[in-house]
């Protein structure tokens, strides 16, 4: 069984930012990082399955904003290296959540610097800049609302409302450090924000290309192929109804039921197998027992 566990764990970790290296989650001892183990974001961001489902859903949601999508389209090699992009995004989220304070701040500054050169014009001629506070807020809200929704669906549906609000308040600090402004810090504020931004969203050829790239991305191994297909469908299933309608990816109630069942049956196996993820290493740094 240990051989099987290690094989599953290696496959999982190959999809994360840990495959890149460059962040030491186990040092320096006792450093709580930006949030510490008592934070809600440690709980929400510490589960690989729900974060993967939420991350896929967030990518699809972000692709509905023409200006945010233009930056990715013009300045990213996502079509040739989707896994690399997912790893880099995962590294940023993990490092700012579980890394030492120095590593978290280093990655924030690196992303801020990268954003300065991500400028251009969208397909409709409008100018965009990745450091635009409004775009930063959109990308942030699309991400964290998807992460929390996946957490509630696949790990802890009983997370109290005030704790959910605390999660949004915590992670708003990262968005603001990147330059976002007027970042929503509660469930109601996030809901109001998404409702307000909906008129700006649309599905075009570029959005559909993002969808195609995601669904045609090669699996890192034969073993991971059925899991990857399930996660992609789960990411679509997690979208708000209005977003899946824009993408023309509506699923029947039966399909949604089967997808959720598949994820719920898979997630415990991954939680059993993965013992050296970012959260596990950060807990060791803090001298805490394994979860």
TORKOL-4160 file (C-alpha; in steps of 0.2 Angstrom, whole numbers, padded with zeros to 4 digits, m for minus):
291
<pt num="1" X="0000" Y="0000" Z="0000"/>
<pt num="2" X="0014" Y="0012" Z="0004"/>
<pt num="3" X="0021" Y="0010" Z="m0014"/>
<pt num="4" X="0003" Y="0015" Z="m0021"/>
<pt num="5" X="0002" Y="0029" Z="m0009"/>
<pt num="6" X="0019" Y="0036" Z="m0014"/>
<pt num="7" X="0014" Y="0034" Z="m0033"/>
<pt num="8" X="m0002" Y="0044" Z="m0030"/>
<pt num="9" X="0007" Y="0057" Z="m0020"/>
<pt num="10" X="0021" Y="0059" Z="m0033"/>
<pt num="11" X="0008" Y="0061" Z="m0047"/>
<pt num="12" X="m0002" Y="0074" Z="m0037"/>
<pt num="13" X="0013" Y="0084" Z="m0032"/>
<pt num="14" X="0019" Y="0085" Z="m0050"/>
<pt num="15" X="0004" Y="0096" Z="m0054"/>
<pt num="16" X="0008" Y="0108" Z="m0040"/>
<pt num="17" X="0020" Y="0122" Z="m0037"/>
<pt num="18" X="0031" Y="0111" Z="m0028"/>
<pt num="19" X="0037" Y="0104" Z="m0044"/>
<pt num="20" X="0045" Y="0120" Z="m0048"/>
<pt num="21" X="0054" Y="0122" Z="m0032"/>
<pt num="22" X="0061" Y="0138" Z="m0025"/>
<pt num="23" X="0050" Y="0139" Z="m0010"/>
<pt num="24" X="0056" Y="0131" Z="0007"/>
<pt num="25" X="0040" Y="0128" Z="0016"/>
<pt num="26" X="0049" Y="0120" Z="0031"/>
<pt num="27" X="0061" Y="0134" Z="0035"/>
<pt num="28" X="0063" Y="0145" Z="0045"/>
<pt num="29" X="0056" Y="0135" Z="0060"/>
<pt num="30" X="0041" Y="0144" Z="0069"/>
<pt num="31" X="0039" Y="0157" Z="0055"/>
<pt num="32" X="0019" Y="0159" Z="0053"/>
<pt num="33" X="0020" Y="0167" Z="0036"/>
<pt num="34" X="0007" Y="0180" Z="0032"/>
<pt num="35" X="m0007" Y="0171" Z="0040"/>
<pt num="36" X="m0003" Y="0157" Z="0051"/>
<pt num="37" X="m0011" Y="0140" Z="0055"/>
<pt num="38" X="m0026" Y="0147" Z="0064"/>
<pt num="39" X="m0031" Y="0156" Z="0048"/>
<pt num="40" X="m0046" Y="0151" Z="0037"/>
<pt num="41" X="m0036" Y="0151" Z="0022"/>
<pt num="42" X="m0024" Y="0138" Z="0028"/>
<pt num="43" X="m0040" Y="0127" Z="0029"/>
<pt num="44" X="m0047" Y="0132" Z="0012"/>
<pt num="45" X="m0030" Y="0131" Z="0003"/>
<pt num="46" X="m0024" Y="0115" Z="0011"/>
<pt num="47" X="m0035" Y="0103" Z="0001"/>
<pt num="48" X="m0028" Y="0098" Z="m0016"/>
<pt num="49" X="m0044" Y="0091" Z="m0023"/>
<pt num="50" X="m0055" Y="0106" Z="m0019"/>
<pt num="51" X="m0042" Y="0118" Z="m0024"/>
<pt num="52" X="m0039" Y="0110" Z="m0041"/>
<pt num="53" X="m0058" Y="0110" Z="m0045"/>
<pt num="54" X="m0059" Y="0128" Z="m0039"/>
<pt num="55" X="m0044" Y="0133" Z="m0049"/>
<pt num="56" X="m0051" Y="0126" Z="m0065"/>
<pt num="57" X="m0067" Y="0134" Z="m0062"/>
<pt num="58" X="m0058" Y="0151" Z="m0059"/>
<pt num="59" X="m0049" Y="0150" Z="m0075"/>
<pt num="60" X="m0065" Y="0147" Z="m0085"/>
<pt num="61" X="m0073" Y="0162" Z="m0075"/>
<pt num="62" X="m0058" Y="0173" Z="m0078"/>
<pt num="63" X="m0059" Y="0169" Z="m0097"/>
<pt num="64" X="m0075" Y="0178" Z="m0098"/>
<pt num="65" X="m0068" Y="0195" Z="m0095"/>
<pt num="66" X="m0061" Y="0202" Z="m0112"/>
<pt num="67" X="m0047" Y="0213" Z="m0104"/>
<pt num="68" X="m0041" Y="0200" Z="m0091"/>
<pt num="69" X="m0041" Y="0187" Z="m0105"/>
<pt num="70" X="m0031" Y="0198" Z="m0117"/>
<pt num="71" X="m0017" Y="0199" Z="m0105"/>
<pt num="72" X="m0016" Y="0180" Z="m0104"/>
<pt num="73" X="m0018" Y="0178" Z="m0122"/>
<pt num="74" X="m0004" Y="0190" Z="m0127"/>
<pt num="75" X="0009" Y="0187" Z="m0113"/>
<pt num="76" X="0007" Y="0169" Z="m0109"/>
<pt num="77" X="0012" Y="0152" Z="m0117"/>
<pt num="78" X="m0003" Y="0143" Z="m0109"/>
<pt num="79" X="m0007" Y="0135" Z="m0126"/>
<pt num="80" X="0010" Y="0126" Z="m0126"/>
<pt num="81" X="0012" Y="0124" Z="m0107"/>
<pt num="82" X="m0004" Y="0124" Z="m0098"/>
<pt num="83" X="0003" Y="0113" Z="m0084"/>
<pt num="84" X="0017" Y="0125" Z="m0081"/>
<pt num="85" X="0005" Y="0140" Z="m0080"/>
<pt num="86" X="m0005" Y="0130" Z="m0067"/>
<pt num="87" X="0010" Y="0126" Z="m0057"/>
<pt num="88" X="0016" Y="0144" Z="m0057"/>
<pt num="89" X="m0001" Y="0150" Z="m0051"/>
<pt num="90" X="m0002" Y="0136" Z="m0038"/>
<pt num="91" X="0015" Y="0141" Z="m0032"/>
<pt num="92" X="0010" Y="0159" Z="m0029"/>
<pt num="93" X="m0006" Y="0154" Z="m0019"/>
<pt num="94" X="0004" Y="0141" Z="m0009"/>
<pt num="95" X="0019" Y="0152" Z="m0005"/>
<pt num="96" X="0008" Y="0167" Z="0000"/>
<pt num="97" X="m0003" Y="0155" Z="0011"/>
<pt num="98" X="0009" Y="0143" Z="0018"/>
<pt num="99" X="0027" Y="0150" Z="0015"/>
<pt num="100" X="0037" Y="0160" Z="0026"/>
<pt num="101" X="0034" Y="0179" Z="0027"/>
<pt num="102" X="0050" Y="0182" Z="0017"/>
<pt num="103" X="0045" Y="0170" Z="0003"/>
<pt num="104" X="0028" Y="0176" Z="0002"/>
<pt num="105" X="0033" Y="0194" Z="0000"/>
<pt num="106" X="0046" Y="0189" Z="m0013"/>
<pt num="107" X="0033" Y="0181" Z="m0024"/>
<pt num="108" X="0021" Y="0196" Z="m0022"/>
<pt num="109" X="0035" Y="0208" Z="m0028"/>
<pt num="110" X="0040" Y="0196" Z="m0042"/>
<pt num="111" X="0022" Y="0196" Z="m0048"/>
<pt num="112" X="0020" Y="0215" Z="m0046"/>
<pt num="113" X="0036" Y="0217" Z="m0057"/>
<pt num="114" X="0029" Y="0204" Z="m0070"/>
<pt num="115" X="0013" Y="0214" Z="m0071"/>
<pt num="116" X="0021" Y="0230" Z="m0076"/>
<pt num="117" X="0026" Y="0223" Z="m0093"/>
<pt num="118" X="0009" Y="0214" Z="m0096"/>
<pt num="119" X="0001" Y="0228" Z="m0107"/>
<pt num="120" X="m0008" Y="0229" Z="m0124"/>
<pt num="121" X="m0024" Y="0231" Z="m0132"/>
<pt num="122" X="m0039" Y="0218" Z="m0132"/>
<pt num="123" X="m0047" Y="0211" Z="m0147"/>
<pt num="124" X="m0060" Y="0225" Z="m0146"/>
<pt num="125" X="m0046" Y="0239" Z="m0146"/>
<pt num="126" X="m0047" Y="0243" Z="m0128"/>
<pt num="127" X="m0031" Y="0245" Z="m0118"/>
<pt num="128" X="m0027" Y="0234" Z="m0104"/>
<pt num="129" X="m0013" Y="0232" Z="m0091"/>
<pt num="130" X="m0011" Y="0218" Z="m0078"/>
<pt num="131" X="m0008" Y="0230" Z="m0065"/>
<pt num="132" X="m0025" Y="0239" Z="m0067"/>
<pt num="133" X="m0033" Y="0238" Z="m0050"/>
<pt num="134" X="m0050" Y="0234" Z="m0057"/>
<pt num="135" X="m0043" Y="0219" Z="m0067"/>
<pt num="136" X="m0033" Y="0213" Z="m0052"/>
<pt num="137" X="m0049" Y="0213" Z="m0041"/>
<pt num="138" X="m0058" Y="0203" Z="m0055"/>
<pt num="139" X="m0045" Y="0190" Z="m0056"/>
<pt num="140" X="m0044" Y="0189" Z="m0037"/>
<pt num="141" X="m0063" Y="0187" Z="m0034"/>
<pt num="142" X="m0064" Y="0174" Z="m0048"/>
<pt num="143" X="m0051" Y="0164" Z="m0039"/>
<pt num="144" X="m0056" Y="0165" Z="m0021"/>
<pt num="145" X="m0074" Y="0163" Z="m0023"/>
<pt num="146" X="m0071" Y="0147" Z="m0033"/>
<pt num="147" X="m0059" Y="0141" Z="m0020"/>
<pt num="148" X="m0072" Y="0144" Z="m0006"/>
<pt num="149" X="m0086" Y="0136" Z="m0016"/>
<pt num="150" X="m0076" Y="0121" Z="m0020"/>
<pt num="151" X="m0071" Y="0119" Z="m0001"/>
<pt num="152" X="m0089" Y="0120" Z="0004"/>
<pt num="153" X="m0094" Y="0107" Z="m0009"/>
<pt num="154" X="m0080" Y="0094" Z="m0007"/>
<pt num="155" X="m0073" Y="0097" Z="0010"/>
<pt num="156" X="m0082" Y="0106" Z="0023"/>
<pt num="157" X="m0100" Y="0112" Z="0019"/>
<pt num="158" X="m0103" Y="0117" Z="0037"/>
<pt num="159" X="m0090" Y="0130" Z="0037"/>
<pt num="160" X="m0099" Y="0144" Z="0047"/>
<pt num="161" X="m0104" Y="0160" Z="0038"/>
<pt num="162" X="m0093" Y="0171" Z="0049"/>
<pt num="163" X="m0078" Y="0160" Z="0045"/>
<pt num="164" X="m0082" Y="0161" Z="0026"/>
<pt num="165" X="m0082" Y="0180" Z="0028"/>
<pt num="166" X="m0065" Y="0179" Z="0037"/>
<pt num="167" X="m0058" Y="0169" Z="0023"/>
<pt num="168" X="m0062" Y="0183" Z="0011"/>
<pt num="169" X="m0055" Y="0196" Z="0023"/>
<pt num="170" X="m0039" Y="0187" Z="0024"/>
<pt num="171" X="m0035" Y="0184" Z="0006"/>
<pt num="172" X="m0040" Y="0202" Z="0002"/>
<pt num="173" X="m0023" Y="0206" Z="0009"/>
<pt num="174" X="m0014" Y="0197" Z="m0005"/>
<pt num="175" X="m0025" Y="0206" Z="m0018"/>
<pt num="176" X="m0021" Y="0223" Z="m0011"/>
<pt num="177" X="m0003" Y="0219" Z="m0010"/>
<pt num="178" X="m0003" Y="0216" Z="m0028"/>
<pt num="179" X="m0012" Y="0233" Z="m0031"/>
<pt num="180" X="m0030" Y="0228" Z="m0031"/>
<pt num="181" X="m0042" Y="0241" Z="m0024"/>
<pt num="182" X="m0060" Y="0240" Z="m0016"/>
<pt num="183" X="m0058" Y="0221" Z="m0014"/>
<pt num="184" X="m0074" Y="0213" Z="m0007"/>
<pt num="185" X="m0071" Y="0205" Z="0010"/>
<pt num="186" X="m0087" Y="0196" Z="0014"/>
<pt num="187" X="m0099" Y="0184" Z="0005"/>
<pt num="188" X="m0112" Y="0198" Z="0002"/>
<pt num="189" X="m0098" Y="0209" Z="m0005"/>
<pt num="190" X="m0092" Y="0196" Z="m0016"/>
<pt num="191" X="m0110" Y="0192" Z="m0022"/>
<pt num="192" X="m0113" Y="0210" Z="m0025"/>
<pt num="193" X="m0097" Y="0212" Z="m0035"/>
<pt num="194" X="m0100" Y="0197" Z="m0046"/>
<pt num="195" X="m0117" Y="0204" Z="m0050"/>
<pt num="196" X="m0110" Y="0221" Z="m0054"/>
<pt num="197" X="m0097" Y="0214" Z="m0066"/>
<pt num="198" X="m0108" Y="0203" Z="m0076"/>
<pt num="199" X="m0112" Y="0215" Z="m0089"/>
<pt num="200" X="m0094" Y="0216" Z="m0094"/>
<pt num="201" X="m0092" Y="0197" Z="m0096"/>
<pt num="202" X="m0094" Y="0188" Z="m0113"/>
<pt num="203" X="m0089" Y="0172" Z="m0121"/>
<pt num="204" X="m0080" Y="0175" Z="m0137"/>
<pt num="205" X="m0068" Y="0164" Z="m0148"/>
<pt num="206" X="m0053" Y="0167" Z="m0136"/>
<pt num="207" X="m0064" Y="0161" Z="m0121"/>
<pt num="208" X="m0069" Y="0145" Z="m0131"/>
<pt num="209" X="m0050" Y="0142" Z="m0135"/>
<pt num="210" X="m0046" Y="0143" Z="m0116"/>
<pt num="211" X="m0060" Y="0130" Z="m0114"/>
<pt num="212" X="m0053" Y="0119" Z="m0128"/>
<pt num="213" X="m0035" Y="0120" Z="m0121"/>
<pt num="214" X="m0041" Y="0115" Z="m0104"/>
<pt num="215" X="m0051" Y="0100" Z="m0110"/>
<pt num="216" X="m0037" Y="0094" Z="m0123"/>
<pt num="217" X="m0022" Y="0096" Z="m0111"/>
<pt num="218" X="m0012" Y="0080" Z="m0110"/>
<pt num="219" X="m0012" Y="0071" Z="m0093"/>
<pt num="220" X="0005" Y="0069" Z="m0084"/>
<pt num="221" X="0002" Y="0050" Z="m0085"/>
<pt num="222" X="m0010" Y="0037" Z="m0090"/>
<pt num="223" X="m0014" Y="0035" Z="m0072"/>
<pt num="224" X="m0020" Y="0053" Z="m0070"/>
<pt num="225" X="m0030" Y="0054" Z="m0086"/>
<pt num="226" X="m0047" Y="0049" Z="m0080"/>
<pt num="227" X="m0044" Y="0059" Z="m0064"/>
<pt num="228" X="m0040" Y="0074" Z="m0075"/>
<pt num="229" X="m0055" Y="0072" Z="m0085"/>
<pt num="230" X="m0066" Y="0072" Z="m0070"/>
<pt num="231" X="m0058" Y="0087" Z="m0062"/>
<pt num="232" X="m0061" Y="0097" Z="m0078"/>
<pt num="233" X="m0079" Y="0092" Z="m0078"/>
<pt num="234" X="m0080" Y="0096" Z="m0060"/>
<pt num="235" X="m0073" Y="0114" Z="m0063"/>
<pt num="236" X="m0087" Y="0117" Z="m0076"/>
<pt num="237" X="m0100" Y="0110" Z="m0064"/>
<pt num="238" X="m0094" Y="0122" Z="m0050"/>
<pt num="239" X="m0097" Y="0138" Z="m0061"/>
<pt num="240" X="m0111" Y="0149" Z="m0058"/>
<pt num="241" X="m0126" Y="0145" Z="m0069"/>
<pt num="242" X="m0124" Y="0161" Z="m0079"/>
<pt num="243" X="m0106" Y="0158" Z="m0082"/>
<pt num="244" X="m0109" Y="0140" Z="m0089"/>
<pt num="245" X="m0123" Y="0146" Z="m0100"/>
<pt num="246" X="m0111" Y="0159" Z="m0107"/>
<pt num="247" X="m0098" Y="0146" Z="m0111"/>
<pt num="248" X="m0112" Y="0134" Z="m0117"/>
<pt num="249" X="m0107" Y="0121" Z="m0105"/>
<pt num="250" X="m0123" Y="0117" Z="m0096"/>
<pt num="251" X="m0124" Y="0100" Z="m0088"/>
<pt num="252" X="m0140" Y="0090" Z="m0084"/>
<pt num="253" X="m0144" Y="0087" Z="m0066"/>
<pt num="254" X="m0139" Y="0069" Z="m0068"/>
<pt num="255" X="m0122" Y="0074" Z="m0075"/>
<pt num="256" X="m0119" Y="0086" Z="m0061"/>
<pt num="257" X="m0124" Y="0072" Z="m0048"/>
<pt num="258" X="m0112" Y="0060" Z="m0056"/>
<pt num="259" X="m0098" Y="0072" Z="m0056"/>
<pt num="260" X="m0100" Y="0077" Z="m0038"/>
<pt num="261" X="m0101" Y="0059" Z="m0033"/>
<pt num="262" X="m0085" Y="0055" Z="m0043"/>
<pt num="263" X="m0075" Y="0069" Z="m0034"/>
<pt num="264" X="m0082" Y="0064" Z="m0017"/>
<pt num="265" X="m0076" Y="0046" Z="m0020"/>
<pt num="266" X="m0059" Y="0052" Z="m0026"/>
<pt num="267" X="m0055" Y="0066" Z="m0014"/>
<pt num="268" X="m0052" Y="0054" Z="0002"/>
<pt num="269" X="m0040" Y="0044" Z="m0008"/>
<pt num="270" X="m0030" Y="0059" Z="m0012"/>
<pt num="271" X="m0031" Y="0065" Z="0006"/>
<pt num="272" X="m0024" Y="0049" Z="0012"/>
<pt num="273" X="m0010" Y="0048" Z="m0001"/>
<pt num="274" X="m0003" Y="0066" Z="0000"/>
<pt num="275" X="0007" Y="0069" Z="0016"/>
<pt num="276" X="0021" Y="0081" Z="0009"/>
<pt num="277" X="0011" Y="0095" Z="0002"/>
<pt num="278" X="0014" Y="0113" Z="0005"/>
<pt num="279" X="0002" Y="0113" Z="0020"/>
<pt num="280" X="0010" Y="0098" Z="0028"/>
<pt num="281" X="0027" Y="0105" Z="0026"/>
<pt num="282" X="0021" Y="0122" Z="0034"/>
<pt num="283" X="0014" Y="0112" Z="0048"/>
<pt num="284" X="0031" Y="0104" Z="0051"/>
<pt num="285" X="0039" Y="0122" Z="0051"/>
<pt num="286" X="0027" Y="0127" Z="0064"/>
<pt num="287" X="0030" Y="0111" Z="0075"/>
<pt num="288" X="0012" Y="0105" Z="0073"/>
<pt num="289" X="0007" Y="0087" Z="0071"/>
<pt num="290" X="0001" Y="0080" Z="0054"/>
<pt num="291" X="m0017" Y="0083" Z="0051"/>
